[in-house]
């Protein structure tokens, strides 16, 4: 299946609208901080900025911005964009859903607009499909080697994220565990931030789903894996950068076991996410070839009049 041109233009417009919403909030935070570097460290988890100012955005926002821009470009260039539109829309819906119970009118309105645009992406991907007519419109699936390698990396990352969430659920008091999913006041989250527990579950589910689709080599594997790799890389970069800034990398042996595991997870996220992006960046082979049905050659019609013995 492929996507009609009106659906592609609609998908690109919806991605552009999502991008615009994120850019408005990023510019607002940048004006409040005055320095892109300080805002980036805030996203990475540098808590010293909480004493002076708080941002409305989190690390999710610039990563979703990149995903929306990439999906918009793909929609304008290729008719095989239905999986990318569906994945971007569905993941945006999953990440922004907790904003419905967030405090603040601006944040709630932004959440409602974002959810509507993300749902529009999913509906556009579903309603705009049509059968492929030309070879360049055929859906592609990743090749076996890169797909298996990316699937393994995504599966390990997803299982690690799920294990961390189980650890925090069994270690923290119940009220803090609940706040990790609802965004309670004890966490001091930015207005548009995704609660960490909810975020971990969504990311772990995305990684495991990307691994399953990669092993099956379905056309959905590339957009799922690329988005999962993007998010994984982003969290890895933030974790490693913050650990380096705080001197944890230099004094790795002196850290508590939980600190060492946290840093090791960030390093894995960075390396695995970047590797998945490289493995799945190259388009794969067509999912199925176009079938041609040549007509068998027929004997010539008899001449008129027929020669003797015909």
PyMOL commands that set and color helices and strands:
alter all, ss='L'
color gray80, all
select helices_A, chain A and resi 5-33+36-44+47-51+59-77+82-101+105-127+135-137+144-171+174-182+185-187+196-216+220-245+252-254+257-281
alter helices_A, ss='H'
color red, helices_A
select strands_A, chain A and resi 2-3+129-130+140-141+285-286
alter strands_A, ss='S'
color yellow, strands_A
deselect
rebuild
show_as cartoon
